[in-house]
Amino acid sequence: MLDGSGISIVFPALASDTVTGIEMIDIGGSGANSVTLDLQSVLDMSDTTDTLMIVGGTDDSVTAVGFTATGGTETSGGVTFDVYTNAGATLWIDQDMQIAV
């Protein structure tokens, strides 16, 4: 979980090997935080499933560049996620969060 507020992470701006081997990001923190992802970011981070879960609160936001809502949902750990896809990558985004695609 991010520890703080006002944190913005733009994954496409990072080198492809900066963040790897993860399947979930919690940007909840103590205030509004944001994350920006694209297809390559998700593929680089998720080594095994090419699926990334993002958890956060109502004041947190995700910008998912190039992703499209499937209209489906998934539930894990009591959290309901909206599902977005882009080619071979899948995002599960907490329904509580603000989402821009």
Buried (B, 14 or more C-beta within 10 A) or exposed (E): EBEEEEBEBEBBEEEEEEBEEEBBBBBBBBEBBBBBBBBBBBBBBBEEEBBBBBBBBEBBBBBBBBBEBEEEEBEEEEBEBBBBBBEEBBBBBBEBBBBEB
